[in-house]
Amino acid sequence: MSERILCVNANAAIDKTVVVKNYRLDEIHHPERVLALPGGKGCNVARAFKCLGGTPVVAGWVGGFAGQFIEAGLQREGIETRFVQTPFESRECIAVLDPDHHTLTEIYERGDAVPSAQVNAFRDLLRAMLPEFSAMTLSGSLPPGVPRDFYGDLIDLAHAANVPVILDTSGKALQFSIAHQPAFVKPNRNELQELLGRKLKTRAEFTNAVRELAARYETGVVLSLGAEGALAVDHKKVYHARPPHIEVKSAVGSGDSMVAGLAYALTRGRAFEEIVRYGVAAGAANALTIGAGIFTRADFERVLRAVQVNALVT
């Protein structure tokens, strides 16, 4: 069962990336390219995990014609799905990418509330299938109608099945789930500051905050720093993993690809330092291509060889 993970995609969507040169407000534009993919952060994680050579399964809620597009699209990509159906249309999210000005404008539909019956059905489904997997990822926001401590419930189920969890969410969902001790949590700078309730400015402040978070919740922490890589702590040492300089085409999905890299190394039994290296390399490889969670294994291997991981003295 190694290298087989369950990617929980709670807030499924059709992710549409529209490439528009010289994008300006209040004008008509004709896009250079439009790419529509099954979306939600869990889908992106699964796609990236498959690029690495692993076997992902995506689970969550979908509904309507949009839900059919999401499920069928994943299956065409060779990604297995186990969705609970809802009585409403899944949402659509639009990202307008301007390569001339290096801007990204994102518009996310909120989506309809998931009825309690479907919430309970998914919890039961996950409990039954968790023993099949060697890791689980929990990614993105929770849809309306889903309790804010729902990820915490899923982490508890994973503990019972001896399945490690990588958590990548924000706001109340992060606040109410991190105490359940996932194996790893992957916040970005804003999510970390919101969780701790204070502003952080210097690298030393972020480093101390990562150590504080790991100690308080007894979890591995990987703080995403975008192009600067990641700060990570495993209860003992703090590491800075830095990718090589690359020509970025689109950073959409790089955080999700980082989660996939972490999960891939975790399922292969790598040491903490190597787990972080894999995560940073996958995130950087994703930025070489337009499309969330899409990269070549050759690009990943090339970037992986160039990622520098250094232990910090604190």
C-alpha positions, 0 to 999 in steps of 0.5 A: 500500500506504499505511495497510495494516499487519500486526498480529501477535497472538501471544497470541490470546484471547476478550476478555470485558469484564463491567460490574458496578456496586459489584463486591465479592468473595465475592458474586453479581453480575448484570452490566449489560453483557457484551461479548465480542470477538476479543482479544489486543493485536494484535486491539485494534491492528487494530480501532483502526487500522480506526477511523482509516481504515486497513486492518489484517490480523491474523496469529498463532495460533488454535485450537478453537471459541474460535479460530473465534470470534476469526477469524470475529469479526474478519472480521465487523468487516471485518478480514482474518485470516491465522492459523496453526491450533493443535491446542488451544483459544485462551484467554479473558481476562476484565475486570471493570469497576466504573464505581461504584468506577472499578476494573478487575479482569483475569483472563488465561488463560495458554494452551497451548504452541504446537508448534514446527511451528506456530511455524515455520509462522508465521515462514514465513507472515510472511516471505512476506507482509511485502512486502505491508505498509507497517508491522508491529506486534508486540503483547503477550506470547508464548504458551508454547512460542514462543521468547523471542527470536521477536519479534526474529526477526520484526523482522529479517525486517521489516528485510529487507523494509524494513518498519518495526516498532512493538514493544509487549511486556514482560518477556523478550520485550521484553528479547530483541527491542528490540536488533533495532532496531524503529522504535518501542518503546512501554513503560509505566512498569513495563515501562521500569523492568523493562527497565532494572533500576531504579526510577524515581520523578521525571519527570526520571528517566523522561525521562532513562531514555527518552533512555537507551533510545533511545540504547542501542538506536537506536530511537524510544521512546514511553513511555505515561503513561496519562492524562498522555499520553506521553514520546517521544524520536527520538534528538534531542528529548524530547517530552511529548504530553498529551491533554485532560481527558476523561471516561474510560469504560474504559481497556482497549485504550488502549495498543493504540489508541496503537500504532494511532495511531502506526502510522497516522501512520507510514504517512502519512509524518508527522513524529515529533512528529505520530506521537506526537500521533496515538498519544496522541489514539487512546489517549485516544479509546479511553477514551471508549468501553467496548471495546478499540480501539473509538472514532469517527473524530469523537472521535479528531479532536476529541481530536487537535486538543486534544493538546498536544506540547511539546519538553522541555529536558533 
